[in-house]
Amino acid sequence: MDESPERVALIQRLTWAYLRDALGLKDAVWPAPVESTLGRFESTP
């Protein structure tokens, strides 16, 4: 279970953007959230 509220919120935004794009509900919503998250993820052992 992930205890980081920021990470959970990020995953939620990315999931919704992907689904809206996949279902054709909005134009070009998927690239913007993906580009805004580049370089944000850190790996932890």
C-alpha positions in Angstrom: 0.0 0.0 0.0 1.3 3.4 -1.0 1.4 5.9 1.9 2.3 8.9 -0.2 -0.8 11.1 -0.9 1.1 13.0 -3.6 2.0 9.8 -5.5 -1.6 8.5 -5.2 -2.9 11.8 -6.6 -0.4 11.7 -9.4 -1.4 8.2 -10.4 -5.0 9.2 -10.3 -4.5 12.2 -12.6 -2.5 10.1 -15.0 -5.1 7.3 -15.0 -7.9 9.7 -15.7 -6.0 11.5 -18.5 -5.2 8.1 -20.1 -8.8 6.9 -19.9 -10.2 10.2 -21.3 -7.7 9.9 -24.2 -8.4 6.2 -24.8 -12.1 6.8 -24.9 -11.8 9.9 -27.1 -13.6 12.2 -24.6 -11.1 15.0 -25.0 -8.4 16.0 -27.4 -4.7 15.7 -26.5 -5.2 15.3 -22.7 -2.8 12.4 -22.4 0.5 14.0 -23.5 0.4 17.0 -21.1 0.2 15.0 -17.8 2.9 12.6 -19.1 5.2 15.4 -20.0 4.7 17.2 -16.7 5.7 14.0 -14.7 9.0 13.3 -16.6 11.8 13.3 -14.1 9.6 13.3 -11.0 9.8 9.6 -10.2 12.5 8.4 -7.8 13.4 4.8 -7.2 13.7 3.7 -3.6 15.3 0.4 -2.5 
